[in-house]
Amino acid sequence: MAIKSAPTQKATIEEAIDLAITAVNLGDLGKGKAALNWVLEQDPANTTAWLWLACCMTDDEAKQDCYKHVSLITSRN
């Protein structure tokens, strides 16, 4: 299955998250990260994207940063 590295401008956030999840589950963290970064450019408060982005991070500090974003977003709601 071929996976694009990042969604096109016409992609929806939901489609981009689906693309990212598929990439991550197939072990292609780079493509998953690219798609999730696109989502976060469109919607910085998307907790699903932040949680999946944490899965793409190999550095524990970067993972924690993603989780902190989720915590801040959810505490405001």
mmCIF file as gemmi writes it, N, C-alpha and C atoms, coordinates in Angstrom:
data_model
loop_
_atom_site.group_PDB
_atom_site.id
_atom_site.type_symbol
_atom_site.label_atom_id
_atom_site.label_alt_id
_atom_site.label_comp_id
_atom_site.label_asym_id
_atom_site.label_entity_id
_atom_site.label_seq_id
_atom_site.pdbx_PDB_ins_code
_atom_site.Cartn_x
_atom_site.Cartn_y
_atom_site.Cartn_z
_atom_site.occupancy
_atom_site.B_iso_or_equiv
_atom_site.pdbx_formal_charge
_atom_site.auth_seq_id
_atom_site.auth_asym_id
_atom_site.pdbx_PDB_model_num
ATOM 1 N N . MET Axp A 1 ? 0.838 -1.172 0 1 0 ? 1 A 1
ATOM 2 C CA . MET Axp A 1 ? 0 0 0 1 0 ? 1 A 1
ATOM 3 C C . MET Axp A 1 ? 0.886 1.239 0 1 0 ? 1 A 1
ATOM 4 N N . ALA Axp A 2 ? 0.703 2.099 -0.951 1 0 ? 2 A 1
ATOM 5 C CA . ALA Axp A 2 ? 1.478 3.337 -1.03 1 0 ? 2 A 1
ATOM 6 C C . ALA Axp A 2 ? 0.825 4.393 -0.152 1 0 ? 2 A 1
ATOM 7 N N . ILE Axp A 3 ? 1.639 5.106 0.573 1 0 ? 3 A 1
ATOM 8 C CA . ILE Axp A 3 ? 1.141 6.155 1.457 1 0 ? 3 A 1
ATOM 9 C C . ILE Axp A 3 ? 1.838 7.445 1.084 1 0 ? 3 A 1
ATOM 10 N N . LYS Axp A 4 ? 1.079 8.485 0.9 1 0 ? 4 A 1
ATOM 11 C CA . LYS Axp A 4 ? 1.651 9.799 0.625 1 0 ? 4 A 1
ATOM 12 C C . LYS Axp A 4 ? 2.358 10.297 1.87 1 0 ? 4 A 1
ATOM 13 N N . SER Axp A 5 ? 3.348 11.155 1.67 1 0 ? 5 A 1
ATOM 14 C CA . SER Axp A 5 ? 4.1 11.662 2.816 1 0 ? 5 A 1
ATOM 15 C C . SER Axp A 5 ? 3.345 12.746 3.572 1 0 ? 5 A 1
ATOM 16 N N . ALA Axp A 6 ? 2.461 13.454 2.888 1 0 ? 6 A 1
ATOM 17 C CA . ALA Axp A 6 ? 1.657 14.483 3.548 1 0 ? 6 A 1
ATOM 18 C C . ALA Axp A 6 ? 0.382 14.653 2.747 1 0 ? 6 A 1
ATOM 19 N N . PRO Axp A 7 ? -0.688 15.015 3.396 1 0 ? 7 A 1
ATOM 20 C CA . PRO Axp A 7 ? -1.96 15.197 2.699 1 0 ? 7 A 1
ATOM 21 C C . PRO Axp A 7 ? -1.899 16.368 1.725 1 0 ? 7 A 1
ATOM 22 N N . THR Axp A 8 ? -2.776 16.331 0.75 1 0 ? 8 A 1
ATOM 23 C CA . THR Axp A 8 ? -2.883 17.451 -0.177 1 0 ? 8 A 1
ATOM 24 C C . THR Axp A 8 ? -3.735 18.534 0.461 1 0 ? 8 A 1
ATOM 25 N N . GLN Axp A 9 ? -3.761 19.699 -0.142 1 0 ? 9 A 1
ATOM 26 C CA . GLN Axp A 9 ? -4.556 20.796 0.399 1 0 ? 9 A 1
ATOM 27 C C . GLN Axp A 9 ? -6.037 20.456 0.472 1 0 ? 9 A 1
ATOM 28 N N . LYS Axp A 10 ? -6.504 19.569 -0.426 1 0 ? 10 A 1
ATOM 29 C CA . LYS Axp A 10 ? -7.93 19.223 -0.454 1 0 ? 10 A 1
ATOM 30 C C . LYS Axp A 10 ? -8.295 18.16 0.574 1 0 ? 10 A 1
ATOM 31 N N . ALA Axp A 11 ? -7.31 17.579 1.225 1 0 ? 11 A 1
ATOM 32 C CA . ALA Axp A 11 ? -7.586 16.541 2.21 1 0 ? 11 A 1
ATOM 33 C C . ALA Axp A 11 ? -8.274 17.147 3.433 1 0 ? 11 A 1
ATOM 34 N N . THR Axp A 12 ? -9.11 16.356 4.018 1 0 ? 12 A 1
ATOM 35 C CA . THR Axp A 12 ? -9.721 16.796 5.266 1 0 ? 12 A 1
ATOM 36 C C . THR Axp A 12 ? -8.83 16.374 6.43 1 0 ? 12 A 1
ATOM 37 N N . ILE Axp A 13 ? -9.063 16.983 7.551 1 0 ? 13 A 1
ATOM 38 C CA . ILE Axp A 13 ? -8.304 16.616 8.743 1 0 ? 13 A 1
ATOM 39 C C . ILE Axp A 13 ? -8.518 15.145 9.069 1 0 ? 13 A 1
ATOM 40 N N . GLU Axp A 14 ? -9.744 14.694 8.956 1 0 ? 14 A 1
ATOM 41 C CA . GLU Axp A 14 ? -10.041 13.283 9.245 1 0 ? 14 A 1
ATOM 42 C C . GLU Axp A 14 ? -9.275 12.35 8.306 1 0 ? 14 A 1
ATOM 43 N N . GLU Axp A 15 ? -9.227 12.694 7.02 1 0 ? 15 A 1
ATOM 44 C CA . GLU Axp A 15 ? -8.481 11.874 6.055 1 0 ? 15 A 1
ATOM 45 C C . GLU Axp A 15 ? -6.99 11.865 6.389 1 0 ? 15 A 1
ATOM 46 N N . ALA Axp A 16 ? -6.478 13.012 6.791 1 0 ? 16 A 1
ATOM 47 C CA . ALA Axp A 16 ? -5.064 13.105 7.127 1 0 ? 16 A 1
ATOM 48 C C . ALA Axp A 16 ? -4.736 12.274 8.366 1 0 ? 16 A 1
ATOM 49 N N . ILE Axp A 17 ? -5.626 12.294 9.351 1 0 ? 17 A 1
ATOM 50 C CA . ILE Axp A 17 ? -5.402 11.477 10.546 1 0 ? 17 A 1
ATOM 51 C C . ILE Axp A 17 ? -5.449 9.996 10.182 1 0 ? 17 A 1
ATOM 52 N N . ASP Axp A 18 ? -6.389 9.607 9.34 1 0 ? 18 A 1
ATOM 53 C CA . ASP Axp A 18 ? -6.454 8.212 8.89 1 0 ? 18 A 1
ATOM 54 C C . ASP Axp A 18 ? -5.171 7.811 8.178 1 0 ? 18 A 1
ATOM 55 N N . LEU Axp A 19 ? -4.669 8.691 7.31 1 0 ? 19 A 1
ATOM 56 C CA . LEU Axp A 19 ? -3.424 8.431 6.593 1 0 ? 19 A 1
ATOM 57 C C . LEU Axp A 19 ? -2.274 8.263 7.59 1 0 ? 19 A 1
ATOM 58 N N . ALA Axp A 20 ? -2.235 9.145 8.585 1 0 ? 20 A 1
ATOM 59 C CA . ALA Axp A 20 ? -1.175 9.093 9.589 1 0 ? 20 A 1
ATOM 60 C C . ALA Axp A 20 ? -1.235 7.809 10.399 1 0 ? 20 A 1
ATOM 61 N N . ILE Axp A 21 ? -2.417 7.43 10.832 1 0 ? 21 A 1
ATOM 62 C CA . ILE Axp A 21 ? -2.565 6.219 11.641 1 0 ? 21 A 1
ATOM 63 C C . ILE Axp A 21 ? -2.127 4.991 10.842 1 0 ? 21 A 1
ATOM 64 N N . THR Axp A 22 ? -2.518 4.944 9.58 1 0 ? 22 A 1
ATOM 65 C CA . THR Axp A 22 ? -2.097 3.83 8.728 1 0 ? 22 A 1
ATOM 66 C C . THR Axp A 22 ? -0.579 3.79 8.616 1 0 ? 22 A 1
ATOM 67 N N . ALA Axp A 23 ? 0.039 4.942 8.381 1 0 ? 23 A 1
ATOM 68 C CA . ALA Axp A 23 ? 1.492 5.008 8.261 1 0 ? 23 A 1
ATOM 69 C C . ALA Axp A 23 ? 2.174 4.55 9.548 1 0 ? 23 A 1
ATOM 70 N N . VAL Axp A 24 ? 1.702 5.038 10.688 1 0 ? 24 A 1
ATOM 71 C CA . VAL Axp A 24 ? 2.297 4.664 11.97 1 0 ? 24 A 1
ATOM 72 C C . VAL Axp A 24 ? 2.145 3.166 12.207 1 0 ? 24 A 1
ATOM 73 N N . ASN Axp A 25 ? 0.961 2.638 11.943 1 0 ? 25 A 1
ATOM 74 C CA . ASN Axp A 25 ? 0.733 1.205 12.145 1 0 ? 25 A 1
ATOM 75 C C . ASN Axp A 25 ? 1.581 0.341 11.228 1 0 ? 25 A 1
ATOM 76 N N . LEU Axp A 26 ? 1.971 0.889 10.067 1 0 ? 26 A 1
ATOM 77 C CA . LEU Axp A 26 ? 2.852 0.166 9.148 1 0 ? 26 A 1
ATOM 78 C C . LEU Axp A 26 ? 4.327 0.411 9.462 1 0 ? 26 A 1
ATOM 79 N N . GLY Axp A 27 ? 4.587 1.22 10.478 1 0 ? 27 A 1
ATOM 80 C CA . GLY Axp A 27 ? 5.958 1.484 10.897 1 0 ? 27 A 1
ATOM 81 C C . GLY Axp A 27 ? 6.635 2.639 10.188 1 0 ? 27 A 1
ATOM 82 N N . ASP Axp A 28 ? 5.89 3.374 9.387 1 0 ? 28 A 1
ATOM 83 C CA . ASP Axp A 28 ? 6.458 4.514 8.675 1 0 ? 28 A 1
ATOM 84 C C . ASP Axp A 28 ? 6.214 5.785 9.479 1 0 ? 28 A 1
ATOM 85 N N . LEU Axp A 29 ? 7.041 5.967 10.508 1 0 ? 29 A 1
ATOM 86 C CA . LEU Axp A 29 ? 6.841 7.083 11.427 1 0 ? 29 A 1
ATOM 87 C C . LEU Axp A 29 ? 7.053 8.433 10.766 1 0 ? 29 A 1
ATOM 88 N N . GLY Axp A 30 ? 7.943 8.503 9.79 1 0 ? 30 A 1
ATOM 89 C CA . GLY Axp A 30 ? 8.188 9.762 9.091 1 0 ? 30 A 1
ATOM 90 C C . GLY Axp A 30 ? 6.96 10.252 8.351 1 0 ? 30 A 1
ATOM 91 N N . LYS Axp A 31 ? 6.302 9.345 7.643 1 0 ? 31 A 1
ATOM 92 C CA . LYS Axp A 31 ? 5.09 9.731 6.913 1 0 ? 31 A 1
ATOM 93 C C . LYS Axp A 31 ? 3.947 10.039 7.865 1 0 ? 31 A 1
ATOM 94 N N . GLY Axp A 32 ? 3.86 9.277 8.942 1 0 ? 32 A 1
ATOM 95 C CA . GLY Axp A 32 ? 2.847 9.56 9.945 1 0 ? 32 A 1
ATOM 96 C C . GLY Axp A 32 ? 3.056 10.93 10.567 1 0 ? 32 A 1
ATOM 97 N N . LYS Axp A 33 ? 4.297 11.23 10.875 1 0 ? 33 A 1
ATOM 98 C CA . LYS Axp A 33 ? 4.634 12.529 11.476 1 0 ? 33 A 1
ATOM 99 C C . LYS Axp A 33 ? 4.314 13.674 10.522 1 0 ? 33 A 1
ATOM 100 N N . ALA Axp A 34 ? 4.629 13.49 9.241 1 0 ? 34 A 1
ATOM 101 C CA . ALA Axp A 34 ? 4.351 14.544 8.259 1 0 ? 34 A 1
ATOM 102 C C . ALA Axp A 34 ? 2.854 14.831 8.167 1 0 ? 34 A 1
ATOM 103 N N . ALA Axp A 35 ? 2.051 13.779 8.129 1 0 ? 35 A 1
ATOM 104 C CA . ALA Axp A 35 ? 0.601 13.958 8.044 1 0 ? 35 A 1
ATOM 105 C C . ALA Axp A 35 ? 0.056 14.614 9.31 1 0 ? 35 A 1
ATOM 106 N N . LEU Axp A 36 ? 0.563 14.209 10.46 1 0 ? 36 A 1
ATOM 107 C CA . LEU Axp A 36 ? 0.093 14.78 11.722 1 0 ? 36 A 1
ATOM 108 C C . LEU Axp A 36 ? 0.513 16.239 11.87 1 0 ? 36 A 1
ATOM 109 N N . ASN Axp A 37 ? 1.705 16.564 11.416 1 0 ? 37 A 1
ATOM 110 C CA . ASN Axp A 37 ? 2.123 17.97 11.442 1 0 ? 37 A 1
ATOM 111 C C . ASN Axp A 37 ? 1.218 18.818 10.561 1 0 ? 37 A 1
ATOM 112 N N . TRP Axp A 38 ? 0.788 18.276 9.419 1 0 ? 38 A 1
ATOM 113 C CA . TRP Axp A 38 ? -0.156 18.991 8.549 1 0 ? 38 A 1
ATOM 114 C C . TRP Axp A 38 ? -1.469 19.235 9.295 1 0 ? 38 A 1
ATOM 115 N N . VAL Axp A 39 ? -1.957 18.199 9.969 1 0 ? 39 A 1
ATOM 116 C CA . VAL Axp A 39 ? -3.197 18.336 10.737 1 0 ? 39 A 1
ATOM 117 C C . VAL Axp A 39 ? -3.04 19.439 11.781 1 0 ? 39 A 1
ATOM 118 N N . LEU Axp A 40 ? -1.923 19.437 12.484 1 0 ? 40 A 1
ATOM 119 C CA . LEU Axp A 40 ? -1.723 20.416 13.553 1 0 ? 40 A 1
ATOM 120 C C . LEU Axp A 40 ? -1.528 21.829 13.019 1 0 ? 40 A 1
ATOM 121 N N . GLU Axp A 41 ? -1.079 21.959 11.785 1 0 ? 41 A 1
ATOM 122 C CA . GLU Axp A 41 ? -1.039 23.287 11.158 1 0 ? 41 A 1
ATOM 123 C C . GLU Axp A 41 ? -2.458 23.793 10.916 1 0 ? 41 A 1
ATOM 124 N N . GLN Axp A 42 ? -3.367 22.883 10.571 1 0 ? 42 A 1
ATOM 125 C CA . GLN Axp A 42 ? -4.758 23.242 10.309 1 0 ? 42 A 1
ATOM 126 C C . GLN Axp A 42 ? -5.548 23.425 11.598 1 0 ? 42 A 1
ATOM 127 N N . ASP Axp A 43 ? -5.248 22.577 12.586 1 0 ? 43 A 1
ATOM 128 C CA . ASP Axp A 43 ? -6.011 22.555 13.841 1 0 ? 43 A 1
ATOM 129 C C . ASP Axp A 43 ? -5.062 22.264 15.01 1 0 ? 43 A 1
ATOM 130 N N . PRO Axp A 44 ? -4.41 23.286 15.554 1 0 ? 44 A 1
ATOM 131 C CA . PRO Axp A 44 ? -3.431 23.077 16.628 1 0 ? 44 A 1
ATOM 132 C C . PRO Axp A 44 ? -3.997 22.453 17.9 1 0 ? 44 A 1
ATOM 133 N N . ALA Axp A 45 ? -5.301 22.448 18.058 1 0 ? 45 A 1
ATOM 134 C CA . ALA Axp A 45 ? -5.921 21.889 19.261 1 0 ? 45 A 1
ATOM 135 C C . ALA Axp A 45 ? -6.458 20.483 19.03 1 0 ? 45 A 1
ATOM 136 N N . ASN Axp A 46 ? -5.992 19.798 18.011 1 0 ? 46 A 1
ATOM 137 C CA . ASN Axp A 46 ? -6.482 18.457 17.701 1 0 ? 46 A 1
ATOM 138 C C . ASN Axp A 46 ? -5.755 17.444 18.591 1 0 ? 46 A 1
ATOM 139 N N . THR Axp A 47 ? -6.428 16.989 19.622 1 0 ? 47 A 1
ATOM 140 C CA . THR Axp A 47 ? -5.792 16.077 20.585 1 0 ? 47 A 1
ATOM 141 C C . THR Axp A 47 ? -5.46 14.725 19.972 1 0 ? 47 A 1
ATOM 142 N N . THR Axp A 48 ? -6.263 14.261 19.043 1 0 ? 48 A 1
ATOM 143 C CA . THR Axp A 48 ? -5.964 12.988 18.386 1 0 ? 48 A 1
ATOM 144 C C . THR Axp A 48 ? -4.631 13.066 17.659 1 0 ? 48 A 1
ATOM 145 N N . ALA Axp A 49 ? -4.412 14.167 16.966 1 0 ? 49 A 1
ATOM 146 C CA . ALA Axp A 49 ? -3.148 14.346 16.243 1 0 ? 49 A 1
ATOM 147 C C . ALA Axp A 49 ? -1.971 14.421 17.214 1 0 ? 49 A 1
ATOM 148 N N . TRP Axp A 50 ? -2.133 15.121 18.321 1 0 ? 50 A 1
ATOM 149 C CA . TRP Axp A 50 ? -1.045 15.206 19.298 1 0 ? 50 A 1
ATOM 150 C C . TRP Axp A 50 ? -0.718 13.838 19.891 1 0 ? 50 A 1
ATOM 151 N N . LEU Axp A 51 ? -1.749 13.045 20.186 1 0 ? 51 A 1
ATOM 152 C CA . LEU Axp A 51 ? -1.502 11.715 20.76 1 0 ? 51 A 1
ATOM 153 C C . LEU Axp A 51 ? -0.789 10.8 19.773 1 0 ? 51 A 1
ATOM 154 N N . TRP Axp A 52 ? -1.225 10.814 18.518 1 0 ? 52 A 1
ATOM 155 C CA . TRP Axp A 52 ? -0.556 9.991 17.511 1 0 ? 52 A 1
ATOM 156 C C . TRP Axp A 52 ? 0.837 10.507 17.198 1 0 ? 52 A 1
ATOM 157 N N . LEU Axp A 53 ? 1.026 11.825 17.259 1 0 ? 53 A 1
ATOM 158 C CA . LEU Axp A 53 ? 2.358 12.379 17.035 1 0 ? 53 A 1
ATOM 159 C C . LEU Axp A 53 ? 3.322 11.865 18.107 1 0 ? 53 A 1
ATOM 160 N N . ALA Axp A 54 ? 2.843 11.726 19.319 1 0 ? 54 A 1
ATOM 161 C CA . ALA Axp A 54 ? 3.685 11.168 20.389 1 0 ? 54 A 1
ATOM 162 C C . ALA Axp A 54 ? 4.178 9.772 20.014 1 0 ? 54 A 1
ATOM 163 N N . CYS Axp A 55 ? 3.354 9.014 19.322 1 0 ? 55 A 1
ATOM 164 C CA . CYS Axp A 55 ? 3.746 7.664 18.88 1 0 ? 55 A 1
ATOM 165 C C . CYS Axp A 55 ? 4.862 7.7 17.842 1 0 ? 55 A 1
ATOM 166 N N . CYS Axp A 56 ? 4.997 8.822 17.152 1 0 ? 56 A 1
ATOM 167 C CA . CYS Axp A 56 ? 6.026 8.973 16.117 1 0 ? 56 A 1
ATOM 168 C C . CYS Axp A 56 ? 7.362 9.42 16.688 1 0 ? 56 A 1
ATOM 169 N N . MET Axp A 57 ? 7.355 9.884 17.902 1 0 ? 57 A 1
ATOM 170 C CA . MET Axp A 57 ? 8.568 10.432 18.496 1 0 ? 57 A 1
ATOM 171 C C . MET Axp A 57 ? 9.429 9.338 19.107 1 0 ? 57 A 1
ATOM 172 N N . THR Axp A 58 ? 10.715 9.39 18.828 1 0 ? 58 A 1
ATOM 173 C CA . THR Axp A 58 ? 11.638 8.411 19.393 1 0 ? 58 A 1
ATOM 174 C C . THR Axp A 58 ? 12.293 8.946 20.664 1 0 ? 58 A 1
ATOM 175 N N . ASP Axp A 59 ? 12.234 10.236 20.852 1 0 ? 59 A 1
ATOM 176 C CA . ASP Axp A 59 ? 12.811 10.898 22.019 1 0 ? 59 A 1
ATOM 177 C C . ASP Axp A 59 ? 11.741 11.054 23.104 1 0 ? 59 A 1
ATOM 178 N N . ASP Axp A 60 ? 12.062 10.634 24.318 1 0 ? 60 A 1
ATOM 179 C CA . ASP Axp A 60 ? 11.088 10.709 25.411 1 0 ? 60 A 1
ATOM 180 C C . ASP Axp A 60 ? 10.655 12.144 25.71 1 0 ? 60 A 1
ATOM 181 N N . GLU Axp A 61 ? 11.565 13.088 25.588 1 0 ? 61 A 1
ATOM 182 C CA . GLU Axp A 61 ? 11.216 14.482 25.851 1 0 ? 61 A 1
ATOM 183 C C . GLU Axp A 61 ? 10.213 14.997 24.814 1 0 ? 61 A 1
ATOM 184 N N . ALA Axp A 62 ? 10.393 14.606 23.568 1 0 ? 62 A 1
ATOM 185 C CA . ALA Axp A 62 ? 9.461 15.016 22.512 1 0 ? 62 A 1
ATOM 186 C C . ALA Axp A 62 ? 8.092 14.385 22.735 1 0 ? 62 A 1
ATOM 187 N N . LYS Axp A 63 ? 8.075 13.129 23.177 1 0 ? 63 A 1
ATOM 188 C CA . LYS Axp A 63 ? 6.802 12.471 23.501 1 0 ? 63 A 1
ATOM 189 C C . LYS Axp A 63 ? 6.079 13.235 24.603 1 0 ? 63 A 1
ATOM 190 N N . GLN Axp A 64 ? 6.824 13.587 25.655 1 0 ? 64 A 1
ATOM 191 C CA . GLN Axp A 64 ? 6.237 14.317 26.778 1 0 ? 64 A 1
ATOM 192 C C . GLN Axp A 64 ? 5.683 15.661 26.334 1 0 ? 64 A 1
ATOM 193 N N . ASP Axp A 65 ? 6.364 16.307 25.402 1 0 ? 65 A 1
ATOM 194 C CA . ASP Axp A 65 ? 5.884 17.584 24.885 1 0 ? 65 A 1
ATOM 195 C C . ASP Axp A 65 ? 4.52 17.409 24.22 1 0 ? 65 A 1
ATOM 196 N N . CYS Axp A 66 ? 4.374 16.33 23.455 1 0 ? 66 A 1
ATOM 197 C CA . CYS Axp A 66 ? 3.081 16.05 22.813 1 0 ? 66 A 1
ATOM 198 C C . CYS Axp A 66 ? 1.996 15.828 23.861 1 0 ? 66 A 1
ATOM 199 N N . TYR Axp A 67 ? 2.321 15.056 24.888 1 0 ? 67 A 1
ATOM 200 C CA . TYR Axp A 67 ? 1.343 14.785 25.946 1 0 ? 67 A 1
ATOM 201 C C . TYR Axp A 67 ? 0.98 16.056 26.714 1 0 ? 67 A 1
ATOM 202 N N . LYS Axp A 68 ? 1.938 16.965 26.874 1 0 ? 68 A 1
ATOM 203 C CA . LYS Axp A 68 ? 1.658 18.238 27.546 1 0 ? 68 A 1
ATOM 204 C C . LYS Axp A 68 ? 0.657 19.061 26.741 1 0 ? 68 A 1
ATOM 205 N N . HIS Axp A 69 ? 0.8 19.031 25.405 1 0 ? 69 A 1
ATOM 206 C CA . HIS Axp A 69 ? -0.158 19.751 24.564 1 0 ? 69 A 1
ATOM 207 C C . HIS Axp A 69 ? -1.569 19.196 24.784 1 0 ? 69 A 1
ATOM 208 N N . VAL Axp A 70 ? -1.677 17.879 24.832 1 0 ? 70 A 1
ATOM 209 C CA . VAL Axp A 70 ? -2.986 17.246 25.051 1 0 ? 70 A 1
ATOM 210 C C . VAL Axp A 70 ? -3.546 17.673 26.405 1 0 ? 70 A 1
ATOM 211 N N . SER Axp A 71 ? -2.711 17.66 27.415 1 0 ? 71 A 1
ATOM 212 C CA . SER Axp A 71 ? -3.151 18.039 28.764 1 0 ? 71 A 1
ATOM 213 C C . SER Axp A 71 ? -3.638 19.492 28.798 1 0 ? 71 A 1
ATOM 214 N N . LEU Axp A 72 ? -2.885 20.383 28.165 1 0 ? 72 A 1
ATOM 215 C CA . LEU Axp A 72 ? -3.297 21.794 28.133 1 0 ? 72 A 1
ATOM 216 C C . LEU Axp A 72 ? -4.61 21.984 27.382 1 0 ? 72 A 1
ATOM 217 N N . ILE Axp A 73 ? -4.758 21.288 26.274 1 0 ? 73 A 1
ATOM 218 C CA . ILE Axp A 73 ? -5.979 21.422 25.462 1 0 ? 73 A 1
ATOM 219 C C . ILE Axp A 73 ? -7.184 20.892 26.234 1 0 ? 73 A 1
ATOM 220 N N . THR Axp A 74 ? -7.035 19.738 26.841 1 0 ? 74 A 1
ATOM 221 C CA . THR Axp A 74 ? -8.175 19.126 27.532 1 0 ? 74 A 1
ATOM 222 C C . THR Axp A 74 ? -8.518 19.884 28.816 1 0 ? 74 A 1
ATOM 223 N N . SER Axp A 75 ? -7.533 20.513 29.433 1 0 ? 75 A 1
ATOM 224 C CA . SER Axp A 75 ? -7.825 21.259 30.663 1 0 ? 75 A 1
ATOM 225 C C . SER Axp A 75 ? -8.598 22.547 30.371 1 0 ? 75 A 1
ATOM 226 N N . ARG Axp A 76 ? -8.518 23.041 29.147 1 0 ? 76 A 1
ATOM 227 C CA . ARG Axp A 76 ? -9.258 24.254 28.761 1 0 ? 76 A 1
ATOM 228 C C . ARG Axp A 76 ? -10.721 23.946 28.427 1 0 ? 76 A 1
ATOM 229 N N . ASN Axp A 77 ? -11.012 22.69 28.162 1 0 ? 77 A 1
ATOM 230 C CA . ASN Axp A 77 ? -12.387 22.319 27.755 1 0 ? 77 A 1
ATOM 231 C C . ASN Axp A 77 ? -13.244 21.991 28.912 1 0 ? 77 A 1
